[in-house]
Amino acid sequence: MNMVAFQPEICPELPIVVGNIDYTQYKETLRRIDQLLCSSNVEKSFIECYLDQAKHLNREKASHTGGKCPPMRQKDIVRLGRHAITALRCNIVRSLESLPCRELSRRLADSPLLQWFCQVSRMGRIKVPSKSTLDRYARVVPDQIVCDMVKELIRAAAGQADQSGQPLGL
């Protein structure tokens, strides 16, 4: 297991929206999903799968060219870990909203709330994934692994994890 430790980047405060109950409920839903992702092992598991897939692709590439596969540098691992988190969160939003990649890319560029949730907002700049990148995010890890992770998250949320009680405080 690779340990991917990085400090979250500073991002702008979300704007205060008054008088729109639908937005408020959606914001609370995304905040709760964020809490669940951070307090469960789903995000960590996804990062591990993402890194394993990247290593597998590097080995395949090296075998086709006849070269050796160098070990991943720590900065590459951190970069891929950040990509994994963004990929997972973009896929969650895409599922929640039933959006095609092009529309999700546009909504990410336009919505501070989605930028915060998908962790693409930084102080001074916002780097939104393109529609092609979002499409790759959807295919980067096999579907079965993603389904297993969602089931793990649901079990943890329901208090059926290996730990006693309600591990996620629900």
C-alpha positions in Angstrom: 0.0 0.0 0.0 1.3 3.4 -1.0 0.9 6.2 1.5 -0.1 9.3 -0.3 0.2 12.3 2.1 -0.3 15.8 0.9 -1.6 19.0 2.4 -4.9 20.2 0.9 -4.5 23.4 -1.0 -6.2 26.6 0.2 -9.4 27.2 -1.7 -11.7 30.2 -1.7 -14.6 30.3 0.7 -17.9 29.2 -0.8 -20.3 32.1 -1.5 -23.3 32.4 0.9 -26.5 31.8 -1.1 -29.7 33.0 0.5 -33.3 32.1 -0.3 -32.7 29.0 -2.5 -33.6 25.9 -0.5 -32.7 23.5 -3.4 -29.1 24.9 -3.5 -28.9 24.7 0.3 -30.0 21.1 0.3 -27.6 20.2 -2.6 -24.8 21.9 -0.7 -25.5 19.9 2.4 -25.7 16.7 0.4 -22.2 17.4 -1.1 -20.8 18.3 2.3 -22.1 15.1 3.8 -20.7 13.0 0.9 -17.4 14.9 1.4 -17.5 13.9 5.1 -18.2 10.3 4.3 -15.5 10.1 1.7 -12.9 11.6 4.2 -14.0 9.5 7.2 -14.3 6.2 5.4 -11.6 4.4 3.5 -13.3 4.8 0.1 -11.2 7.7 -1.0 -8.0 6.0 0.2 -9.0 2.7 -1.6 -9.7 4.6 -4.8 -6.3 6.3 -4.6 -4.6 2.9 -4.2 -6.5 1.5 -7.2 -5.7 4.6 -9.3 -2.0 4.3 -8.4 -2.0 0.5 -9.1 -3.6 1.2 -12.5 -1.0 3.8 -13.3 1.8 1.4 -12.4 0.2 -1.3 -14.5 0.0 1.0 -17.5 3.7 2.1 -17.0 4.8 -1.5 -16.9 2.8 -2.3 -20.0 4.3 0.7 -21.8 7.8 -0.3 -20.7 7.3 -3.9 -21.9 6.1 -2.7 -25.3 9.1 -0.5 -25.8 11.5 -3.1 -24.3 12.7 -0.7 -21.6 12.7 -0.9 -17.8 9.9 0.5 -15.8 11.4 3.0 -13.3 9.8 3.3 -9.9 7.4 6.2 -9.4 8.8 9.3 -7.8 7.1 10.7 -4.7 6.0 13.8 -6.5 4.3 11.7 -9.2 2.6 9.6 -6.6 1.2 12.8 -4.9 0.2 14.2 -8.3 -1.7 11.0 -9.2 -3.2 10.9 -5.7 -4.7 14.4 -6.3 -5.9 13.2 -9.8 -7.5 10.2 -8.2 -9.5 12.3 -5.7 -10.7 14.6 -8.4 -11.6 11.7 -10.6 -13.6 10.0 -7.9 -15.5 13.2 -6.9 -16.2 14.1 -10.5 -17.6 10.7 -11.1 -19.8 11.1 -8.1 -21.2 14.4 -9.3 -21.6 13.0 -12.8 -23.7 10.1 -11.3 -25.7 12.4 -9.0 -26.5 14.8 -11.8 -26.6 12.3 -14.8 -24.5 14.7 -16.8 -22.5 14.1 -19.9 -18.8 15.0 -19.7 -19.1 18.2 -21.8 -21.9 19.5 -19.5 -20.1 18.5 -16.3 -17.0 20.3 -17.5 -19.0 23.5 -18.1 -20.8 23.2 -14.8 -17.5 22.7 -13.0 -16.2 25.9 -14.6 -19.3 27.8 -13.5 -20.1 26.4 -10.0 -17.9 27.3 -6.9 -19.8 24.5 -5.0 -18.8 21.8 -7.5 -15.3 23.2 -7.8 -15.0 22.8 -4.0 -16.4 19.3 -3.9 -14.3 18.1 -6.8 -11.3 19.9 -5.4 -10.4 21.8 -8.5 -10.6 25.3 -6.9 -7.4 26.9 -5.7 -6.6 30.4 -4.6 -6.1 32.5 -7.7 -7.0 29.9 -10.2 -9.4 27.2 -11.1 -8.3 24.2 -13.3 -11.4 22.4 -14.5 -11.0 19.0 -16.2 -11.8 19.0 -19.9 -14.6 16.8 -21.3 -11.9 14.3 -22.5 -10.3 14.2 -19.0 -13.7 13.6 -17.4 -14.3 10.8 -19.8 -10.9 9.2 -18.9 -11.8 9.7 -15.2 -14.9 7.5 -15.8 -12.8 4.7 -17.3 -9.6 4.9 -15.2 -10.6 2.2 -12.7 -12.7 -0.8 -13.7 -16.4 -0.4 -13.0 -16.5 -3.4 -10.6 -13.9 -1.7 -8.3 -15.9 1.5 -8.2 -19.1 -0.5 -7.5 -17.3 -2.3 -4.6 -16.2 1.0 -3.2 -19.6 2.5 -3.3 -21.0 -0.6 -1.5 -18.2 -0.2 1.1 -19.3 3.5 1.6 -22.9 2.5 2.0 -22.1 -0.3 4.5 -20.0 2.2 6.5 -22.7 4.8 6.4 -25.2 2.2 7.6 -22.9 1.2 10.5 -22.1 -2.2 9.0 -18.4 -1.7 8.9 -15.9 -3.9 10.8 -15.9 -1.4 13.7 -18.7 -1.4 16.2 -21.3 1.3 16.3 -21.7 4.0 13.7 -18.3 4.5 12.2 -19.4 7.5 10.3 -21.5 9.2 12.9 -24.8 8.6 11.2 
